[in-house]
Amino acid sequence: MNGSLVLEAAVLGVLTGGMYALMASGLTLIFGVMRIINVGQGALVVLGAYLSLVLLRQWGLDPFLGLLITIPAMFLLGVAIELVFIRPIKTDREALSVLVTYALALGIEGVLTYLFSANYQQLSVSYDTAGVAFAGLHVIYVYVFGFLLCLAILGALFFLLYRTTFGASTRATMLNRSAAQLIGIDVERVSAVAFGIGMATAAAGGVVFGITTSFQPNSHYDLISRLLAIVVLGGLGSLRGAIVAALVMLVGADLTSVLVSPTWADFFFFAVLVVVLLVRPQGIFGARLRERA
């Protein structure tokens, strides 16, 4: 076995793991704050990719620069979705949220299919195949750009959660929603902003996803299965867990693809999830007991 090939697979796994960590961060944040299982997160990522595609084709705007438009737009859309579709759910939020967000995903898929057809698309930029040779490895620039983007956004998210007043309110809501209400925190406002942030991270993840992967409106099915596996492995509601799980999953899958066979990569992805949950059902960083909203 070529050692450089294994090393290159490990490096690629880390870079793509950062991308999946970014996409999964919004999913786990929404669950932590609202107890909402957003199975539409994959569709929102695909929507973000299509928005970047429109900006690229219509105005020639680089997808990374286009984030200055797509992130605020997706944030506002997320707040609107929370107000209209999520907030009315008052009982059995975890179960009903699956149905509501799945319907949302189907709606997004239908609209995208109508507007763009079911053909595969990709965010083609001048540097999408350019790379650099480093220590015997060939690293494509776009993966590095995407990883740096993920680090920047995740860093900003951690700063928001742990260094701001809003972050303190968010963490209090994640810990105990009812107690947060009793001490005067506006949990409805926190929930709306958290859902908006979750969609904003989907917009950012959609750019990297769209440049590195061909996509179509129904690409969200495979994507959400991976994102759910990541957040469950890391521990529902744990941002740190989502990051660690994404890196473990993607590095392991890429190494399996090289060392065994590409056909076993997806099997490894979910086999690790099953094994870990048998040993630690709450996930790597999940709490054993969580409040039910």
Number of C-alpha atoms within 10 A of each C-alpha: 7 8 8 13 16 17 15 18 23 20 18 21 22 22 23 25 23 27 28 27 30 32 33 30 29 29 34 30 26 25 23 26 26 27 24 26 24 26 24 24 28 28 28 29 28 29 28 28 28 24 21 28 24 15 18 18 12 9 10 12 16 18 26 16 12 20 22 11 15 26 20 16 17 25 23 19 16 22 21 16 18 19 16 11 13 21 14 10 14 9 9 12 19 17 12 16 21 16 15 20 21 18 14 20 24 17 14 19 22 16 13 19 15 11 10 14 13 16 10 13 18 17 23 17 15 7 11 14 14 12 15 11 9 8 7 11 15 16 18 17 15 19 23 16 14 24 22 15 19 25 16 13 17 21 12 13 18 15 12 15 16 15 12 12 11 15 17 15 22 27 19 19 23 25 16 16 23 16 12 18 15 9 9 9 19 15 20 16 13 20 27 24 21 25 30 26 25 28 32 28 28 31 31 29 30 30 30 28 26 24 24 19 14 14 20 22 26 20 17 23 15 10 18 22 13 21 25 21 21 32 31 25 31 27 26 27 27 23 26 19 25 34 23 19 28 30 23 19 26 29 22 20 25 27 24 21 18 19 16 11 12 14 10 15 21 17 12 19 21 18 12 17 19 15 12 17 16 11 10 15 17 19 24 22 20 21 13 10 7 15 10 12 15
